[in-house]
Amino acid sequence: MAGQLFKVILLILVTAILGGCSGQNPSSTIDNKEKIQVGLVFDIGGLGDKSFNDQAYTGLKKAAAEYSLEMGKDIEYLEPAEAADRETALRQMASKKKALIFGIGFIFSEDVNRVAKDFPETKFACVDYVSPANEADIPPNVVGLKYKEEEGAFLVGALASLVTKTNKIGFVGGMQSPLIKKFEAGYKAGAHYANPKCVVIANYAGMTPDAFKNPSKGKELALSIYDKGADIIFHASGSTGLGVFEAARDKKKLAIGVDADQYDEAPGYILTSMIKKVDVSVFEEVKAVHDNNFANGIRVFDLASGGIDYIYNDKNKNLITEDTHQKIEAIRQKIINGEIKVPSSLD
């Protein structure tokens, strides 16, 4: 009996020693799990636009921190020099056997669909995705991320029309396209809802994707609008909007940022920013692939989901009275409740 007990004790000790030498434990097993590989191709304007692309990059960095991914190795990105390089960049990422690849911007929609069909094992996500005529034709490995920009634009339009002292406000768009027209439509509708006497002067930087990376054109358009009597301009134009901020400083007028909180680009001259949480949607798709929960089709982000919003904080609240803030909050709730139907086109 004593001999058997000795053997059992010896077996336990040997198992413990071998387990300790191997260094294996539940946490190390998780740590050794193969890391997912992520690729991203930026929109025209690239990293450093202080807006759309930078938001996507913020989402990547959050994913890197959350899942111990190394930027430049596990997560890679490309900045196409020209619009024509988009498909090439996507294919370059796909050839590296990435688990998930992002195309940042509506211009990628058709390229993502084509490349996804050639790389069925890779997942693709397109921000501001333009759906095919029949949504059933969306490839099974593609998710389209869409936003109700018109809802956020409605709020900042209402805000601008309540703050303006001239009853004239402006809008500077990047490339003339259905997507940017959504911003204009919501902005005009919000302005007229809150102040029927308010006039909105709108202009666009161009007809091609380069219209999103032309700050000098943005400044030229903004100066022209300010000279016509507008005292607040909302831009939806990527890095072209940096020129709008320059014009606001020069004329000592107000501007409204887009996609991210852009107050620091012109402190004291940014009334608010309409934010579009691209960072959140990018992170969520990385998480979905990491957790094996990827689902193809369309995902929509709006005011109700928190994917769209506007900025009101300690930096800009001195430009917005509490009464005006409360009016905008009431409008927000009416949109969420469905009491206000926000148009998504100028029609």
C-alpha positions in Angstrom: 0.0 0.0 0.0 2.8 2.4 1.0 4.6 1.5 -2.3 1.5 2.3 -4.4 1.1 5.7 -2.5 4.8 6.5 -3.2 4.3 5.8 -6.9 1.3 8.1 -7.1 3.1 10.9 -5.3 6.1 10.4 -7.6 3.9 10.6 -10.7 2.3 13.8 -9.5 5.7 15.4 -8.9 7.0 14.4 -12.3 3.9 15.7 -14.1 4.2 19.1 -12.2 7.9 19.3 -13.1 7.3 18.6 -16.8 4.4 21.0 -16.9 6.6 23.7 -15.4 9.4 23.0 -17.9 7.1 23.2 -20.8 5.8 26.6 -19.7 2.4 25.8 -21.0 -0.7 27.3 -19.3 -4.1 28.5 -20.6 -2.8 32.1 -21.2 0.2 31.0 -23.1 -2.0 28.8 -25.3 -4.0 31.9 -26.2 -0.9 33.9 -26.7 0.4 31.4 -29.2 -2.8 31.5 -31.2 -2.0 32.5 -34.8 -2.5 36.2 -35.2 -4.8 37.5 -37.9 -3.3 39.5 -40.7 -5.0 42.7 -41.8 -4.5 44.9 -44.8 -5.9 48.4 -45.5 -5.8 50.6 -48.6 -6.4 54.2 -47.9 -8.6 56.6 -49.9 -7.2 59.4 -52.0 -5.7 61.9 -49.6 -4.0 59.2 -47.6 -2.8 59.1 -44.0 -2.6 62.6 -42.5 -5.8 64.0 -43.9 -7.0 64.7 -40.3 -10.3 63.2 -41.3 -11.6 60.1 -43.0 -8.4 58.1 -43.5 -6.9 59.0 -40.2 -10.1 57.7 -38.6 -9.6 54.4 -40.3 -6.0 54.3 -39.1 -7.2 54.9 -35.5 -9.4 51.9 -35.8 -6.4 49.8 -36.9 -4.3 51.0 -34.0 -7.0 50.0 -31.6 -7.2 46.6 -33.1 -3.4 46.2 -32.9 -3.5 47.0 -29.2 -6.5 44.8 -28.5 -5.2 41.7 -30.3 -1.4 42.2 -29.9 -0.9 42.8 -33.6 2.3 44.5 -34.9 1.8 47.5 -37.1 3.8 47.1 -40.3 3.8 43.3 -39.9 0.5 41.8 -38.8 -1.3 45.0 -40.0 -0.2 46.7 -43.2 -1.5 49.6 -45.2 -1.0 51.1 -48.6 -1.6 54.6 -49.9 -2.3 54.5 -53.7 -0.7 57.5 -55.5 -3.5 57.6 -58.1 -7.1 56.3 -58.1 -6.1 53.8 -60.8 -3.8 52.0 -58.3 -6.7 51.0 -56.0 -7.3 47.5 -57.5 -3.6 46.8 -57.8 -3.1 47.7 -54.1 -6.0 45.5 -53.0 -4.6 42.6 -55.0 -1.1 43.1 -53.5 -2.6 42.8 -50.1 -4.7 39.8 -51.0 -1.6 38.0 -52.4 -0.1 38.2 -48.9 -3.0 36.0 -47.7 -4.4 38.6 -45.4 -7.5 37.5 -43.4 -9.2 40.8 -43.8 -8.6 43.7 -46.2 -10.2 47.2 -46.1 -10.9 49.6 -48.9 -11.4 53.0 -47.5 -13.9 55.0 -49.6 -16.8 54.5 -51.9 -14.5 54.6 -54.9 -13.3 51.1 -53.9 -16.7 49.4 -54.2 -16.3 47.8 -57.6 -12.6 47.1 -57.1 -13.4 45.3 -53.8 -16.1 43.2 -55.5 -13.8 42.2 -58.4 -10.8 41.3 -56.2 -13.0 39.5 -53.6 -14.2 37.1 -56.3 -10.6 36.2 -57.2 -9.6 35.7 -53.5 -12.6 33.8 -51.9 -10.6 32.9 -48.8 -10.0 36.5 -47.9 -12.6 38.8 -46.2 -13.0 42.3 -47.5 -14.7 45.4 -46.0 -15.4 48.6 -47.9 -16.2 51.8 -46.1 -18.9 53.9 -47.8 -19.7 50.8 -50.0 -21.9 51.4 -53.0 -24.1 48.3 -53.3 -24.7 46.6 -56.6 -28.2 47.0 -58.1 -29.1 43.7 -56.6 -27.7 43.3 -53.0 -27.8 39.6 -53.5 -24.8 40.1 -55.9 -22.6 41.2 -53.0 -19.8 38.6 -52.8 -20.0 36.2 -49.8 -16.7 37.5 -48.5 -17.5 41.2 -48.7 -19.1 43.5 -46.1 -20.2 47.0 -47.0 -20.0 49.6 -44.3 -22.5 52.4 -44.8 -23.4 55.5 -42.8 -26.3 57.8 -42.6 -24.2 60.9 -43.1 -27.3 62.9 -43.8 -28.5 62.5 -40.2 -25.3 64.1 -38.8 -25.3 66.7 -41.5 -28.9 67.6 -40.6 -27.8 68.3 -37.0 -24.9 70.5 -38.0 -27.0 72.3 -40.6 -29.6 73.1 -37.9 -26.9 74.2 -35.6 -25.3 76.5 -38.2 -28.7 78.1 -39.0 -29.3 78.9 -35.4 -25.8 80.3 -34.8 -25.4 82.4 -38.1 -25.7 86.1 -37.8 -26.2 86.7 -41.5 -28.8 84.0 -42.3 -26.3 82.7 -44.9 -24.2 79.6 -44.4 -22.1 77.5 -46.8 -21.1 74.0 -47.9 -17.9 72.8 -49.6 -18.0 69.3 -51.0 -15.1 67.3 -52.4 -15.9 65.2 -55.5 -19.4 65.6 -56.9 -20.9 62.2 -56.1 -24.1 60.7 -54.6 -22.2 60.2 -51.3 -21.2 63.8 -50.8 -24.6 65.0 -52.0 -26.0 63.1 -49.0 -24.0 65.5 -46.8 -25.3 68.5 -48.7 -28.9 67.3 -48.6 -28.9 66.7 -44.9 -27.2 70.0 -44.2 -29.6 72.0 -46.2 -32.6 70.2 -44.8 -31.4 70.7 -41.2 -30.7 74.4 -41.8 -34.2 75.0 -43.3 -35.9 73.0 -40.6 -34.4 75.1 -37.8 -34.4 78.4 -39.6 -36.5 78.7 -42.7 -34.9 82.0 -43.6 -31.4 80.6 -43.8 -29.8 80.5 -47.2 -27.2 77.7 -48.0 -24.5 78.4 -50.6 -22.9 75.2 -51.9 -19.9 74.4 -54.1 -17.7 71.5 -55.0 -14.0 71.1 -55.5 -14.3 68.9 -58.6 -15.6 65.8 -60.5 -12.8 63.4 -59.8 -11.3 61.8 -56.6 -8.5 64.4 -56.6 -11.1 66.8 -55.4 -10.6 65.3 -51.9 -7.0 66.4 -51.7 -6.9 70.0 -52.9 -6.6 72.4 -49.9 -5.9 75.4 -52.1 -9.1 74.7 -54.0 -11.0 74.4 -50.7 -9.7 77.7 -49.5 -10.6 79.4 -52.8 -14.2 78.0 -52.6 -14.6 79.0 -49.0 -13.3 82.5 -49.5 -15.8 82.9 -52.3 -18.7 81.7 -50.1 -17.6 83.9 -47.2 -17.5 86.9 -49.6 -21.1 86.2 -50.5 -22.1 86.8 -46.9 -22.0 83.4 -45.3 -20.4 83.2 -41.8 -20.3 79.4 -41.3 -19.1 76.8 -43.8 -19.5 73.0 -43.5 -17.1 70.9 -45.5 -17.2 67.3 -46.6 -14.1 67.2 -48.7 -11.3 65.2 -47.1 -8.0 67.1 -46.9 -9.5 69.8 -49.2 -11.3 70.9 -46.1 -8.0 72.0 -44.5 -8.2 74.9 -47.0 -11.7 75.8 -45.7 -10.2 76.1 -42.2 -7.5 78.5 -43.5 -10.2 80.7 -45.1 -12.1 80.7 -41.8 -9.1 81.9 -40.0 -8.3 84.6 -42.6 -11.9 85.9 -42.6 -12.4 85.3 -38.9 -15.5 83.3 -39.6 -16.6 79.8 -38.5 -16.3 76.4 -40.1 -17.6 72.9 -39.4 -15.4 69.9 -39.6 -16.2 66.4 -40.8 -15.6 62.7 -40.0 -13.4 63.4 -37.0 -13.3 66.2 -34.3 -11.3 68.8 -36.3 -11.4 71.6 -33.7 -7.6 71.5 -33.3 -7.1 72.3 -37.0 -8.3 75.9 -36.4 -9.0 76.4 -32.6 -11.7 79.0 -32.0 -12.9 78.9 -35.6 -14.5 75.4 -35.7 -18.1 75.6 -34.5 -18.4 71.8 -34.4 -17.6 68.7 -36.4 -20.0 66.1 -37.8 -18.3 62.8 -36.8 -18.5 59.6 -38.7 -17.0 56.8 -36.6 -15.0 55.0 -39.2 -12.6 54.0 -36.5 -15.3 52.1 -34.7 -16.5 50.3 -37.8 -12.9 49.3 -38.8 -12.2 47.9 -35.3 -15.5 46.1 -35.3 -14.8 44.3 -38.5 -11.3 43.2 -37.3 -13.0 41.9 -34.1 -15.6 40.0 -36.2 -12.9 38.2 -38.2 -10.8 37.6 -35.1 -13.9 36.0 -33.3 -15.0 34.1 -36.5 -18.2 36.2 -36.6 -17.7 37.8 -40.0 -21.0 38.3 -41.9 -21.3 39.5 -45.5 -23.8 42.1 -46.7 -24.5 45.6 -45.5 -23.9 47.2 -42.1 -25.4 50.6 -41.5 -24.2 53.1 -38.9 -26.5 56.0 -37.9 -27.4 58.4 -35.0 -29.3 55.7 -33.2 -26.4 53.3 -33.2 -23.8 56.0 -32.3 -22.0 55.6 -35.7 -22.9 59.2 -36.6 -22.8 62.3 -34.3 -21.7 65.8 -33.8 -19.2 67.4 -31.4 -20.2 69.3 -28.3 -17.5 69.5 -25.6 -15.4 71.8 -23.5 -13.5 73.0 -26.6 -16.4 74.4 -28.6 -19.3 74.9 -26.1 -18.3 78.6 -25.7 -19.5 79.0 -29.4 -22.8 77.3 -28.7 -25.4 78.6 -26.2 -27.0 76.1 -23.9 -30.4 76.9 -25.4 -29.1 76.2 -28.9 -27.5 73.0 -27.7 -30.8 71.8 -26.1 -32.6 72.5 -29.4 -30.1 70.4 -31.3 -30.5 67.6 -28.8 -34.2 67.7 -29.2 -33.8 67.4 -33.0 -31.4 64.5 -32.6 -34.0 62.6 -30.5 -36.7 63.3 -33.1 -34.5 61.8 -35.8 -33.8 58.8 -33.7 -37.5 58.4 -33.0 -38.4 58.7 -36.6 -40.4 61.9 -36.2 -38.0 63.7 -38.6 -37.3 61.9 -41.9 -33.9 63.2 -43.2 -33.5 63.3 -47.0 -30.5 61.4 -48.4 -30.5 63.2 -51.8 -31.1 66.7 -53.1 -34.2 65.3 -55.0 
